[in-house]
Amino acid sequence: MMFVWREAFAGLRRNLTMSIAMVITTAISLGLLGAGLLAVRTIDRTEDLYYSLIAVQVALDEPTSADDRDCSSPVCTGLRGELEANPLVASVEYESRDDAFARFQRIYAGQSILQLVRPQSLPATLRVTMADPLRGEEIVTQYTGRPGVRNVVDQRSTVADLFSFLGSVRNATFGLAVVQALAALLLISNTIQLSAFTRRTEVGIMRLVGASRWYTQVPFLIEAVVTGVVGAVLATGGLVLGKIFFLDRLMSGRLLANTIPPIGMSDVLGYVGPVLVVVGAVIATATGYVTLRLYVRT
Amino acid sequence: MIRLENVSKVYPTSARPALDDVSVEVERGEFAFLIGPSGSGKSTLLRLLIREDVPSSGTVWVANWNVGGLAGRRVPRLRQRMGCVFQDFRLLPNKTVAENVAFALEVIGKPRHTIRTVVPEVLDLVNLAGKADRMPSELSGGEAQRVAIARAFVNRPLVLLADEPTGNLDPETSAGIMTLLERINRTGTTVVMATHDRQIVDSMRRRVVELSAGRLARDDNRGVYGVAR
């Protein structure tokens, strides 16, 4: 078995420049795949996070907002009772104008917008938590225009923009990963053919003295697998660096802090890394096998 | 040991068959020359014996193997019991003499300690014990061919096939190679040697199988190269 490994590494050394190109292309492809996987994971988590927080806001009209501190007016009680009886609704909370203003002050503490907003511009609302967050639109149609209601907003539609942004990040990285993967596959296939060609005398002699086809071809497969695994390791390293030097800085900035759940080191090393190693090894092996079957008749 | 029954081989690119209904038998331990002009089918016959090719019709037997009908994955087993020597030696240029011989054992998965004892023995047999660490480029033609023979013989094959082994060598060196092949034959190994070399055939007085245009032209037990062309 030693022999086979020695041959494989001799092969990688012999076509050193090709081997390097092969590893780099594989690494980029797998790195993009990894980035895509991380995006998917972030999207899932963001959805979990937001779906537990978001609600449908039924804003009440000016008279109710101005006078009702605890939803005791007939209009408010009526709406609340009706909403609580609705099977789509999990729970209903009343937020008076004063409560809303207090929350507003908390959220935008220290920002200039505070100077512009008076309590009068904020309505009292019934915060409706949905049993199924995806069906908020139904509450919107049912309650828009009802007496005492100013407007109804499904917060999900606001968050949807964020999701669609994350979704396009994911799609773009996956798309690039596929293109790069194609380049990597062709390079691996090409290198194996080249490697087999440069070693045809040796392989011919091996066959002559009774080496099995398997035995003569395993070194080429190992070359491919080593490429895939080394590429995956480099890709994982790249993702770690990307996380430390790019993502962590971006996430700590004002815009995205606390908006998107952060990606942890365990996501990169514990989840994406192993996935990439397996994917890299499997794809490289498959490419190697198919190449040997189709193009290398020794 | 070797038996051909009505063997024909037609290559798709050629109108005339390379072998045409050839039947011949070589006993265990025999030494047989295979002669005939270029293109008479000698190399084709040897290729059929090691399953480089399959016959178009007829049956090729080596030991108890029906060579033509052998499944691809069984071919290595056949070749492990056969040694091959060629006019162009076919040594690996980047390996030493000892490594070239060891290669034949490595690729069939022999343990390292076996290789370490067997390789010097066989190098001794071919009188190259002192040149184990030379590279093939440092060897004379005769020495290179002796390495090739050592490699073919190191696994103690049932049959040694030699395709023009003296084709590139001067008469004196050729005689040395023949002595070596005879010595190997005396260990019980069947030897089949394809050759053009009239002088060698005439001096050995061994069995001569002559092919002409793919057909069996002559089979003499103690033959000479012959005069009639």
Interface residues (C-beta under 8 A of the other chain):
Chain A: F3 T201 E202 G204 I205 M206 R207 L208 V209 G210 A211 S212 R213 Y215 T216
Chain B: I50 G72 R73 P76 R77 L78 R79 Q80 R81 M82 C84 R90 L92 F103 A104 E106 V107 I108 G109 R151 A152 N155
